[in-house]
């Protein structure tokens, strides 16, 4: 590096305290992306970092520190958001996003307003490259699969083919592709969005209406392609009894939809048009401060932010295993978790996941228990039941006794009874949202997801059902007391 290059690099010293303040989130990002399942994300972020490094060291060097109001305000708000999120909210992805916004704001103090505006697509690309799909597959992904299945079932009915339920669509799709929420189409939307943002960044296009329109067109085409793909799978498997052919065509159809949607998105994005002379806007507004004084002020803000940093308390990393011995009155028999269930429950903070068959009098039921310190390990039980072919007739919250409030429904036209709840030492709720809210904002504690499928239809006021559920609730309560 030549002497002028060294001199220009040293001008960025006021940003060093900011990097120190953001170090916990940057370290979390590095640790997360080092995991094998996130290597693709790491590759995207790494490639973007290399492009930025080359762009600003070859012919597009960092300029001198310039006291601009808007970038300083954005960087300061990003730092304050980062500090608040780290202290009060257990969502590391939000903290990392705030850190990237802060770094983008700092960049605006060293480059021209036009170049800073065009780098907005790079910011979106960096945020999108974070492992956002990790939880989306368990929540939005599964819900989107269910919606897609309903659309496919209605479409087949309109075509005059033999009637098929949305639950059958889910089971057939999973049986052919051997995957769960990945077939929602969200992963394709995420990957295509990264390509679109990467193209906009390489072409130095500012994130604006054209990029938004390209993303919308691309996403709609991907979701339509997914519906066509699943329709073909179900038609070949259910109506023509050709599962081998369905297994053969589902990947080519997915690739074709991805290529078509991506090409359409890039076509809408187009190439960068002729550049207009930048007008004087709020982005160009400069503070009336000398550069040395502004450099000291900027470094001071970052230093104060680093000193203010306080991480949210978390549950201890090394805790003893959680045991939930079911009472003898339930006659429990432990069952092995399926491979799909093991993969689903292999999440951060899981202390125990088990499946049992229990009996109380003439009643028999299958119970799944998942104990976890982190809300990320829990998922909507109703969606998993739907994925196994159980259609919930009319789910509603019901109170079973003074302490147990749970979600109740019969399934498949009153063939069985499904009940689930989330239980901690201090609370029981049927709502996953309440459990997530406590995990995100509350003090760290263990929660147990309890999902019960009774092998016959029962009314919520059935005394035998209430006795079975109360016994199960008490067993979990004793386990939580013993583990605290």
C-alpha positions in Angstrom: 0.0 0.0 0.0 1.4 3.4 -1.0 2.0 6.2 1.5 -1.1 8.2 0.3 -3.2 5.1 0.7 -1.9 4.6 4.3 -2.7 8.2 5.0 -6.2 7.9 3.7 -6.8 4.7 5.7 -5.6 6.4 8.9 -8.2 9.1 8.4 -10.8 6.5 9.3 -9.5 6.2 12.9 -12.7 7.8 14.3 -14.6 4.8 13.2 -12.5 2.4 15.4 -14.5 3.1 18.6 -17.7 2.3 16.7 -16.3 -1.0 15.6 -15.4 -1.7 19.2 -19.0 -0.9 20.3 -20.5 -3.1 17.6 -18.0 -6.0 18.2 -20.4 -8.3 20.1 -22.8 -8.3 17.1 -20.1 -8.6 14.5 -18.6 -11.5 16.5 -22.1 -13.2 16.7 -22.4 -12.8 12.9 -19.0 -14.4 12.3 -19.8 -17.3 14.7 -23.3 -17.9 13.1 -22.0 -17.8 9.5 -19.2 -20.2 10.4 -21.8 -23.0 11.0 -22.1 -25.4 8.1 -25.7 -24.7 7.4 -24.9 -21.0 6.9 -21.8 -21.3 4.6 -23.8 -19.9 1.7 -24.7 -16.8 3.7 -21.0 -16.4 4.7 -20.0 -16.7 1.0 -22.4 -14.0 0.0 -21.3 -11.6 2.8 -17.6 -12.4 2.1 -18.0 -11.7 -1.7 -19.7 -8.5 -0.9 -16.9 -7.4 1.5 -14.3 -8.2 -1.2 -16.2 -6.2 -3.8 -16.4 -3.2 -1.3 -12.8 -3.5 -0.5 -11.7 -3.5 -4.1 -14.1 -0.7 -5.0 -12.8 1.6 -2.3 -9.1 0.8 -2.7 -8.8 0.9 -6.5 -9.9 4.1 -8.0 -12.7 4.8 -5.5 -10.9 5.5 -2.3 -12.4 6.6 0.9 -12.5 10.4 0.9 -11.7 12.6 3.9 -14.0 12.6 6.9 -16.8 15.0 6.1 -19.3 16.3 8.8 -22.6 15.5 7.1 -25.8 15.6 9.1 -27.8 12.7 7.7 -25.1 10.0 7.8 -24.2 11.0 11.3 -27.8 10.9 12.4 -28.4 7.5 10.8 -25.2 6.1 12.4 -26.1 7.4 15.9 -29.7 6.1 15.7 -28.4 2.8 14.5 -25.9 2.6 17.4 -28.6 3.5 20.0 -31.0 0.9 18.5 -28.2 -1.7 18.7 -27.5 -0.9 22.3 -31.2 -1.1 23.2 -31.8 -4.3 21.3 -28.8 -6.0 22.9 -30.0 -5.1 26.4 -33.7 -5.7 26.1 -34.5 -8.0 23.1 -33.4 -11.6 22.5 -33.3 -11.4 18.7 -29.6 -11.3 17.5 -30.7 -10.8 13.9 -32.2 -7.4 14.8 -29.0 -6.4 16.6 -26.9 -7.4 13.6 -29.2 -5.5 11.3 -28.8 -2.4 13.5 -25.0 -2.8 13.4 -25.0 -2.9 9.6 -27.2 0.2 9.4 -24.7 1.9 11.8 -21.8 0.9 9.6 -23.7 2.2 6.5 -24.2 5.5 8.3 -20.5 5.8 9.0 -19.7 5.1 5.4 -21.7 8.2 4.4 -19.2 10.3 6.3 -16.3 9.1 4.1 -17.8 9.0 0.6 -19.8 11.3 -1.6 -23.6 11.5 -1.2 -24.1 9.9 -4.6 -21.9 7.0 -3.9 -23.5 6.6 -0.4 -27.0 6.5 -1.9 -26.0 3.9 -4.4 -24.5 1.8 -1.6 -28.0 1.3 -0.1 -28.5 -1.9 -2.2 -25.3 -3.2 -0.5 -26.8 -2.5 2.9 -29.9 -4.5 2.0 -27.8 -7.3 0.6 -25.8 -7.5 3.8 -28.9 -7.7 5.9 -30.6 -10.2 3.6 -27.4 -12.4 3.8 -28.0 -12.9 7.5 -29.6 -16.2 8.4 -33.1 -14.8 8.3 -34.6 -18.1 7.1 -33.7 -20.0 10.2 -36.9 -19.1 12.0 -38.9 -18.1 8.9 -39.0 -21.8 7.9 -40.7 -22.8 11.2 -43.3 -19.9 11.2 -44.0 -18.1 7.9 -42.6 -21.1 5.9 -44.9 -23.6 7.3 -47.9 -21.3 7.2 -47.1 -20.5 3.6 -47.0 -24.3 2.8 -50.4 -24.6 4.3 -51.8 -21.7 2.3 -50.1 -23.2 -0.9 -51.7 -26.6 -0.1 -55.2 -25.0 0.1 -54.7 -23.2 -3.2 -53.5 -26.4 -4.9 -56.5 -28.4 -3.5 -58.9 -25.7 -4.7 -57.2 -25.7 -8.1 -57.5 -29.5 -8.5 -61.1 -29.3 -7.6 -61.8 -26.6 -10.2 -60.1 -28.8 -12.8 -62.7 -31.5 -12.1 -60.2 -34.0 -10.7 -60.9 -36.2 -7.7 -61.3 -34.1 -4.5 -58.2 -33.9 -2.3 -57.8 -32.0 1.0 -55.0 -29.5 1.7 -53.7 -31.9 4.4 -53.4 -34.6 1.8 -51.4 -32.2 -0.4 -49.0 -31.5 2.5 -48.5 -35.2 3.2 -48.0 -36.0 -0.5 -45.6 -33.1 -1.0 -43.5 -34.1 2.0 -43.5 -37.8 1.0 -42.1 -37.0 -2.5 -39.6 -34.3 -1.6 -38.6 -35.5 1.9 -38.4 -32.0 3.2 -40.5 -29.8 5.5 -40.9 -26.0 5.3 -38.2 -25.7 2.6 -41.0 -26.4 0.1 -42.9 -23.3 1.1 -41.0 -21.3 -1.5 -39.4 -19.0 1.0 -35.9 -20.3 0.4 -36.2 -19.6 -3.3 -37.6 -16.1 -2.7 -34.6 -15.4 -0.3 -32.0 -16.8 -2.8 -33.5 -14.9 -5.7 -33.7 -11.7 -3.6 -30.0 -12.0 -2.8 -29.2 -12.3 -6.6 -31.4 -9.3 -7.3 -29.7 -7.2 -4.6 -26.3 -8.3 -5.7 -27.1 -7.3 -9.3 -28.3 -3.8 -8.1 -25.2 -3.4 -6.0 -22.8 -4.4 -8.8 -24.6 -2.0 -11.2 -24.4 0.7 -8.5 -28.2 1.2 -8.6 -29.8 3.0 -5.7 -32.5 1.0 -3.8 -35.7 2.6 -5.1 -39.0 1.9 -6.8 -37.5 -0.1 -9.6 -35.7 -2.5 -7.3 -38.9 -2.9 -5.2 -40.9 -3.6 -8.3 -38.4 -6.2 -9.5 -38.5 -7.9 -6.1 -42.3 -8.0 -6.1 -42.5 -9.5 -9.7 -39.8 -12.0 -8.9 -41.5 -13.1 -5.6 -44.9 -13.5 -7.2 -43.5 -15.6 -10.1 -41.6 -17.8 -7.6 -44.7 -18.5 -5.5 -46.8 -19.2 -8.6 -44.1 -21.5 -9.8 -44.2 -23.3 -6.5 -47.9 -23.8 -6.7 -47.5 -25.2 -10.3 -44.8 -27.6 -9.0 -46.8 -28.9 -6.1 -49.9 -29.2 -8.3 -47.9 -31.4 -10.7 -46.6 -33.5 -7.7 -50.0 -34.1 -6.3 -51.6 -34.8 -9.7 -49.0 -37.4 -10.6 -48.9 -39.0 -7.2 -52.6 -38.9 -6.2 -54.5 -39.1 -9.5 -52.1 -41.0 -11.8 -50.4 -43.1 -9.1 -46.9 -42.2 -10.5 -44.8 -41.2 -7.4 -41.6 -42.1 -9.2 -42.4 -39.7 -12.0 -43.4 -37.0 -9.4 -40.1 -37.5 -7.7 -38.3 -37.1 -11.0 -39.9 -33.8 -12.1 -40.2 -31.9 -8.9 -36.6 -30.6 -8.9 -36.5 -29.6 -12.6 -39.8 -27.7 -12.2 -38.4 -25.9 -9.2 -35.2 -25.0 -11.1 -37.3 -23.8 -14.1 -39.4 -21.6 -11.9 -36.4 -20.1 -10.2 -34.6 -19.3 -13.4 -37.7 -17.8 -15.0 -38.5 -15.6 -12.0 -34.9 -14.5 -11.6 -34.6 -13.6 -15.2 -37.9 -11.6 -15.0 -36.7 -9.8 -11.9 -33.4 -8.8 -13.5 -35.3 -7.7 -16.7 -37.5 -5.4 -14.6 -34.4 -4.1 -12.7 -32.7 -3.4 -16.0 -29.3 -1.7 -16.4 -28.4 1.5 -14.7 -29.7 4.4 -16.7 -27.7 7.7 -17.5 -26.6 9.3 -14.3 -28.1 12.7 -13.5 -26.1 15.4 -11.9 -26.8 15.1 -8.2 -28.9 17.9 -6.8 -28.4 19.5 -3.5 -30.5 17.5 -1.0 -30.5 16.8 2.7 -27.8 14.1 2.0 -25.4 16.8 1.1 -26.0 19.0 4.1 -22.8 19.6 6.0 -22.4 20.6 9.6 -20.5 23.8 10.3 -17.7 22.0 12.2 -14.0 21.8 11.5 -12.8 18.3 10.5 -10.5 17.7 13.5 -13.3 18.6 16.0 -15.8 16.5 14.1 -13.4 13.5 14.2 -13.0 13.8 18.0 -16.8 14.1 18.3 -17.4 11.1 16.1 -14.8 9.0 18.0 -16.3 10.1 21.3 -19.9 9.0 20.3 -18.5 5.5 19.4 -16.5 5.3 22.7 -19.5 6.3 24.8 -21.6 3.7 22.9 -19.1 1.0 23.7 -19.0 2.0 27.4 -22.8 1.9 27.5 -23.0 -1.6 26.1 -24.8 -4.1 28.3 -25.8 -7.5 27.1 -29.1 -9.1 28.0 -28.8 -11.8 30.6 -29.1 -15.3 29.1 -29.7 -18.8 30.6 -26.4 -20.6 31.4 -24.9 -22.4 28.5 -24.1 -25.5 30.4 -27.2 -26.7 32.2 -28.2 -30.1 33.4 -30.6 -32.0 31.2 -34.3 -31.5 31.7 -36.3 -34.5 32.8 -40.1 -34.7 32.6 -41.0 -38.0 34.3 -44.7 -38.6 33.6 -46.7 -39.9 36.5 -47.5 -43.6 36.8 -51.2 -42.8 36.5 -50.5 -42.0 32.8 -48.9 -45.4 32.0 -46.3 -43.7 29.8 -44.4 -45.5 27.0 -41.6 -43.6 25.3 -41.4 -43.5 21.5 -38.5 -42.6 19.3 -38.7 -39.2 17.6 -38.8 -39.3 13.8 -35.9 -38.0 11.8 -37.9 -34.9 10.8 -38.9 -34.3 14.4 -35.3 -34.6 15.5 -34.2 -32.1 12.9 -37.0 -29.7 13.9 -36.1 -29.9 17.6 -32.4 -29.6 17.0 -32.5 -25.9 17.8 -30.7 -23.4 20.1 -31.7 -23.8 23.7 -33.4 -27.2 23.5 -33.0 -29.1 26.8 -35.2 -32.0 26.1 -37.5 -33.3 23.3 -39.5 -36.5 23.7 -42.5 -38.4 22.5 -44.7 -40.7 24.6 -47.9 -42.7 24.4 -50.0 -42.2 27.6 -53.1 -43.9 28.8 -55.7 -42.9 31.4 -58.5 -45.3 31.7 -59.9 -45.9 28.3 -58.1 -42.9 26.8 -54.9 -43.2 24.8 -53.0 -40.2 23.5 -49.6 -39.3 21.9 -47.7 -36.5 23.6 -44.8 -34.5 22.4 -42.8 -32.5 25.0 -40.1 -29.9 24.1 -38.3 -28.1 26.9 -36.2 -25.1 25.8 -34.7 -22.0 27.3 -34.9 -20.2 23.9 -38.1 -19.2 22.2 -36.4 -20.1 18.9 -36.7 -23.9 19.6 -40.6 -23.8 19.8 -42.9 -23.8 16.8 -46.7 -23.8 16.2 -47.9 -27.3 17.1 -51.1 -26.9 15.0 -49.0 -26.4 11.9 -47.1 -29.6 12.5 -50.3 -31.5 13.1 -51.5 -30.2 9.7 -48.3 -31.3 8.1 -49.0 -34.8 9.4 -52.4 -34.8 7.8 -54.5 -33.8 10.8 -57.0 -31.0 9.8 -58.0 -28.9 12.8 -61.8 -28.5 12.8 -62.3 -25.4 14.9 -59.3 -24.6 17.2 -60.1 -22.4 20.2 -58.7 -21.7 23.6 -60.3 -23.6 26.4 -59.7 -23.6 30.2 -59.2 -27.1 31.6 -59.5 -26.5 35.4 -58.2 -23.5 37.3 -54.5 -23.5 36.1 -54.6 -25.0 32.6 -55.5 -22.9 29.6 -54.9 -24.7 26.3 -55.7 -24.7 22.6 -58.4 -27.3 21.8 -59.7 -28.8 18.6 -61.0 -32.0 17.1 -59.3 -33.1 13.9 -60.4 -34.5 10.5 -64.1 -34.2 11.1 -64.1 -35.1 14.8 -61.9 -38.2 14.4 -59.4 -37.2 17.1 -58.8 -34.5 19.7 -55.8 -32.2 19.7 -54.7 -30.1 22.6 -51.5 -28.0 23.1 -50.1 -25.4 25.4 -46.8 -23.8 26.5 -45.9 -24.0 30.1 -43.3 -22.3 32.4 -42.8 -22.3 36.1 -45.0 -19.2 36.4 -47.5 -19.4 33.5 -49.4 -21.6 31.1 -50.7 -20.2 27.8 -52.2 -21.7 24.6 -50.6 -18.9 22.5 -47.2 -19.2 20.9 -47.0 -15.4 20.6 -47.2 -15.1 24.4 -44.4 -17.6 24.8 -42.3 -15.8 22.2 -43.0 -12.4 23.9 -41.8 -13.7 27.2 -38.7 -15.2 25.6 -37.9 -12.0 23.7 -38.6 -9.5 26.5 -38.8 -11.5 29.8 -36.3 -13.0 32.1 -34.6 -16.2 30.9 -36.5 -19.3 32.0 -37.4 -22.8 30.7 -40.6 -23.3 28.8 -42.2 -26.6 27.8 -44.2 -27.1 24.7 -46.9 -29.8 25.3 -48.7 -31.2 22.3 -51.4 -33.9 22.9 -53.2 -35.9 20.3 -56.0 -38.0 21.8 -56.9 -41.0 19.7 -60.7 -40.3 19.8 -63.0 -37.3 19.7 -63.8 -35.8 23.0 -65.7 -32.6 24.1 -63.6 -30.1 26.1 -65.7 -30.7 29.2 -65.2 -34.5 29.1 -64.1 -35.5 32.7 -61.7 -38.2 31.5 -60.0 -35.7 29.1 -59.7 -33.1 31.8 -58.2 -35.7 34.2 -55.6 -36.8 31.7 -54.6 -33.2 30.8 -54.4 -32.1 34.5 -52.2 -35.1 35.3 -49.9 -34.2 32.4 -49.9 -30.5 33.4 -48.9 -31.5 37.0 -46.1 -33.7 35.8 -44.6 -30.9 33.7 -45.0 -28.5 36.6 -43.1 -30.9 38.9 -40.3 -31.2 36.3 -40.0 -27.4 36.0 -39.9 -27.0 39.8 -37.1 -29.6 40.0 -35.0 -28.0 37.3 -35.2 -24.5 38.6 
